[in-house]
Amino acid sequence: MTNWVSFYDFKHSVIYVNERHRDVHYRKIAQDIAAYVPSPAARMLDYGSGEATSADLIAAACGHLTLVEAAPHVRASLAQRYAANPKVAVVRPEQVEAMPEASFDLIVMHSVAQYLTAHQLDEILALFRRLLKPDGLVVLGDVVPPHLAAPYAALALLRFGAQNGFLGAAVLGLIRIFFSDYMRLRKTTGLSHYEEGEILTRLKVAGFMAARAEENIGHNQRRMTFVARPVTPG
Ligand SMILES: C[S@@+](CC[C@H](N)C(=O)[O-])C[C@H]1O[C@@H](n2cnc3c(N)ncnc32)[C@H](O)[C@@H]1O
């Protein structure tokens, strides 16, 4: 396993301590994301959607939802899960790169920035700028600030487990993760962490006017969500 996409493509129980954790996680972020949908007709993109087991909640709130997933097995399982839902499309990153400009009203990328190099993040922000309608919105969620990210993530998981009936599994999951490929990849490939000001600057350079949202999407409130609108030249 040499990179984060292949890590996420592997059928594993490291990130989600059990199915209940996976499902309450995706339900919570789907509810939070749905709150950003600007209108029932909105065309929406979720970049790096992961298993997205509650994407039907988002699809119900918007006109059309495109899920972009780089990991082939995750993508195949998404395609199967939503095959009967005409409002959901599942695509590869290269397919979304080929889409025409101004295709979307809302673009969300949640819990992905930490797995990208700063250069990759800049390229994706430039892509979002091209794909977004002039009055559209980009939401960048779960951006991880530097310093004590791992202990805060562990505490947030335990709290989330206690609130949702999987505290025991969360404790075991934390022990498992310590000996997993996640820790190996963290050392070899690394994770990207950003201060609030760094993300705001990157969004500005990419052509957005942005602000940090009061609440992060999902269960870890130490991480940050940013809301960005395109700046129109002139
Ligand atoms: C923690 S999951 C996030 C899934 C979902 N958005 C969520 O919040 O639960 C990280 C996602 O980032 C994707 N990813 C990691 N590295 C990537 C890269 N270089 N390019 C595109 N996607 C990447 C993985 O395939 C995975 O779906």
The ligand as an ORCA input file, in Angstrom:
! r2SCAN-3c Opt
* xyz 0 1
  C     -11.344     10.268      4.775
  S     -11.934      9.855      3.174
  C     -13.190     11.074      2.995
  C     -14.451     10.488      2.518
  C     -15.684     11.387      2.724
  N     -15.571     12.639      2.001
  C     -15.861     11.640      4.206
  O     -15.785     12.795      4.622
  O     -16.076     10.697      4.944
  C     -10.629     10.461      2.138
  C     -10.940     10.378      0.655
  O      -9.902     11.060     -0.052
  C      -9.651     10.382     -1.261
  N      -8.292     10.712     -1.700
  C      -7.153     10.519     -1.026
  N      -6.094     10.939     -1.754
  C      -6.602     11.435     -2.915
  C      -6.024     12.012     -4.095
  N      -4.713     12.166     -4.206
  N      -6.852     12.393     -5.085
  C      -8.202     12.240     -4.978
  N      -8.810     11.693     -3.881
  C      -8.018     11.298     -2.876
  C      -9.822      8.911     -0.901
  O     -10.074      8.122     -2.045
  C     -10.987      8.953      0.092
  O     -12.206      8.769     -0.544
*
